[in-house]
Structure formats: structure tokens, C-alpha cells
Amino acid sequence: MAAVDGVLQFFPQRLRGAWERCGLDFGKIQEIRLRVNQPVKVFCGGEHTLPFRYGEREMEEIFRYLCHDSVYAYEEERKQGYIMIEGGHRIGITGELTTAENGRFIAKYIRYMNIRIAHEQKEIAGKVIKYLYHSREMTPLNTLIISPPGVGKTTLLRDTIRLLSNGTADHQGCNVGVIDERGEIAGAYRGSAMLDCGERTDVITGGDKQQGISILVRTFAPRVIAIDEIGRRADAEAILHAGVSGCRILATVHGGSIEEIRNKTEMAAILDLGLIDRYIVLSMNEKMDRYFEIYDREGNSLCGRSLLQAPA
């Protein structure tokens, strides 16, 4: 969000003055890290240390404000270590944990927060989308987006979903099912997508990949199923189920190259399935310029390092 209000919305009125004077470009802020009695850290083209900090009282006040003074309404999310707020922003929370049911834990005293700000960028997938279709059949291909943390893989995933769903001048739109476990893809708030994932897209928030894929395959007949951050062994079984059901997969994974993810034991089961037709590798330079490269199933380059940028 470019507007000042985009960041101020996370803080009670009496705490906003310091943010208004900090001089940062709020539209570029990706993360705000709050640690009790420590300087506030902001990731915005690199790490910035702000000249103010919050004590225990302020941390509790910020958390209550984010929960609209209804902390218990967010109890289920808190057991997962985060809450989602309107606009698709995810707030990681921790501190002193206490035992909840089923062996889970919940933060009793919130002393650390990581505010991850959702940024919606449309058309950044415009240069990529043409490589993600079968040249003869004009159907979507199984695609894996590889990216280090913070480079924009979820943003690219979301815009690719939107283009697959809406269609382009050269490709007809299709039904897309999204498994949004943490609410980051669609920016889901109370089950509704806050960010544009397209007109033929159905979103499942929460649950897990296996559950979500089973529900989508049985009841929504998606042409493509989109998943963020695969890597667990259980993900391979879920992806295989989708493939056997005739669905195409669009997924992301943490990594810097195809070689790197191939060397990860937990990814071996997924790659050994032989389902992936396209690899998109993202990177970023010190100026925060983002680039993409595209490879086929065998690792042959289809598109060399190119700038990933939405139209001005």
C-alpha cells in the first residue's frame, strides 16, 4: 500500500505519530518486526531500524487493536501463531505460550510480532504466462515457482492465478482452485478473498493441502490447483492426487535454483513424480529489481534472466 494509512492502520491512534515522522516510503514496506523493548525493525529495500520501541503495555495495546478488542474471536488463528486482518495482512505473534487442546499452544503474552504487509501487483505475470501453456493443446502446464524468501513468489503466484482464471487475449480462462493455508495468496479475511485472484477462482482458506485438494477435486472441478510453499513429504501425495485427477498444479517453493531444490530431501518425492513441466526461478538485486528465468521439464532454458515488472 502506497498510502500512509496503509501502515498506520496497524497501530492505535496514540502510537501513529512516530510512524508519520519516520520518513519511509510506506508503499515499499514488506515487513514490520516488533520486539518488546527493542527498536522497531522494518524491511523496506533492506533492513531499517526506527528510533522508537514498544514496551509490554504498547505490545498488548497493539495486539488488542489488531483484534478489534475481540481477542477471543481470533483464538483459532492464534493457535497457529498468527492472525489475519482485513486487507490480507498476516501478523505473526509469539511470546509466552500456554497449552491449548490437542497438544497445541497459544500465545498468552504477546511480546513479538511480525507484520507481513500484503502487496497486490497486477500484470507482473504478463511476461510469464505465455510459457505456461502447452503449445499445441493450449492447456495450462504444471508449474513450480522457485524463489528465496521476500522476492515475491506469492505475488507472482497470485497474478498468475488471476490470468489463468480470467484468461488472456491468447488463452481462454479456466476454473482455478486455490489452497490458501495461511491466507496469504488471496488475502482471505473471514473466508472472503481481499485480493484479486480472478473471476473463475475458488479459494479454500485454512485446512491443509490434502484436505483442500480433495474438496476441490470432488466439488469444484478445477482445471488448475494453486498451492503456496510446498516441500513436505505429504505435499507429494497431495500433488499426485491432483495430477491423477486431471488437474494442473501451480505451486511455489523456497529456493534459489532448480539444483538447490533438487538437493532437498523433502522435495525429492515431489520432483520424482515427474509432473513439473515448467520451472520459474525468481531473483532480486540490491536495488530490489526482480528477475525471472523459465526452464522446461528437463531444465533447458526457455527464457533467460528478464526483468519482472508490472506496466507503469
Disulfide bonds with the S-S distance in Angstrom:
none
